[in-house]
């Protein structure tokens, strides 16, 4: 597997919490549709979040993260990278907007 370049400037905190997130997908029938999913965090910093989830997302895709113990409001983020770990597990890195 190709190694990702380290562009992080903020220190990471390693934490494991389950959270909800929403994202939009293109639906053949009606165009754009909103979808909900769950993620499990692996680390967090001022600038972003690393997490695991059961579905792959595209780099550049916007998502909204919901977790009232981490954030006091929904947080907008952008997918920076997504690496398939197995058939039903993806590791994703996002930066906060």
Secondary structure as a PSIPRED ss2 file (coil, helix, strand):
# PSIPRED VFORMAT (PSIPRED V4.0)

   1 X C   1.000  0.000  0.000
   2 X C   1.000  0.000  0.000
   3 X C   1.000  0.000  0.000
   4 X C   1.000  0.000  0.000
   5 X C   1.000  0.000  0.000
   6 X C   1.000  0.000  0.000
   7 X C   1.000  0.000  0.000
   8 X C   1.000  0.000  0.000
   9 X C   1.000  0.000  0.000
  10 X C   1.000  0.000  0.000
  11 X C   1.000  0.000  0.000
  12 X C   1.000  0.000  0.000
  13 X E   0.000  0.000  1.000
  14 X E   0.000  0.000  1.000
  15 X C   1.000  0.000  0.000
  16 X C   1.000  0.000  0.000
  17 X C   1.000  0.000  0.000
  18 X E   0.000  0.000  1.000
  19 X E   0.000  0.000  1.000
  20 X E   0.000  0.000  1.000
  21 X E   0.000  0.000  1.000
  22 X E   0.000  0.000  1.000
  23 X E   0.000  0.000  1.000
  24 X E   0.000  0.000  1.000
  25 X E   0.000  0.000  1.000
  26 X E   0.000  0.000  1.000
  27 X E   0.000  0.000  1.000
  28 X C   1.000  0.000  0.000
  29 X C   1.000  0.000  0.000
  30 X C   1.000  0.000  0.000
  31 X E   0.000  0.000  1.000
  32 X E   0.000  0.000  1.000
  33 X E   0.000  0.000  1.000
  34 X E   0.000  0.000  1.000
  35 X E   0.000  0.000  1.000
  36 X E   0.000  0.000  1.000
  37 X E   0.000  0.000  1.000
  38 X E   0.000  0.000  1.000
  39 X E   0.000  0.000  1.000
  40 X E   0.000  0.000  1.000
  41 X E   0.000  0.000  1.000
  42 X E   0.000  0.000  1.000
  43 X E   0.000  0.000  1.000
  44 X E   0.000  0.000  1.000
  45 X C   1.000  0.000  0.000
  46 X C   1.000  0.000  0.000
  47 X C   1.000  0.000  0.000
  48 X E   0.000  0.000  1.000
  49 X E   0.000  0.000  1.000
  50 X E   0.000  0.000  1.000
  51 X E   0.000  0.000  1.000
  52 X E   0.000  0.000  1.000
  53 X E   0.000  0.000  1.000
  54 X C   1.000  0.000  0.000
  55 X C   1.000  0.000  0.000
  56 X C   1.000  0.000  0.000
  57 X C   1.000  0.000  0.000
  58 X C   1.000  0.000  0.000
  59 X C   1.000  0.000  0.000
  60 X C   1.000  0.000  0.000
  61 X C   1.000  0.000  0.000
  62 X E   0.000  0.000  1.000
  63 X E   0.000  0.000  1.000
  64 X E   0.000  0.000  1.000
  65 X E   0.000  0.000  1.000
  66 X E   0.000  0.000  1.000
  67 X C   1.000  0.000  0.000
  68 X C   1.000  0.000  0.000
  69 X C   1.000  0.000  0.000
  70 X C   1.000  0.000  0.000
  71 X C   1.000  0.000  0.000
  72 X C   1.000  0.000  0.000
  73 X C   1.000  0.000  0.000
  74 X C   1.000  0.000  0.000
  75 X E   0.000  0.000  1.000
  76 X E   0.000  0.000  1.000
  77 X E   0.000  0.000  1.000
  78 X E   0.000  0.000  1.000
  79 X E   0.000  0.000  1.000
  80 X E   0.000  0.000  1.000
  81 X E   0.000  0.000  1.000
  82 X E   0.000  0.000  1.000
  83 X E   0.000  0.000  1.000
  84 X E   0.000  0.000  1.000
  85 X E   0.000  0.000  1.000
  86 X E   0.000  0.000  1.000
  87 X C   1.000  0.000  0.000
  88 X C   1.000  0.000  0.000
  89 X E   0.000  0.000  1.000
  90 X E   0.000  0.000  1.000
  91 X E   0.000  0.000  1.000
  92 X E   0.000  0.000  1.000
  93 X E   0.000  0.000  1.000
  94 X E   0.000  0.000  1.000
  95 X E   0.000  0.000  1.000
  96 X E   0.000  0.000  1.000
  97 X C   1.000  0.000  0.000
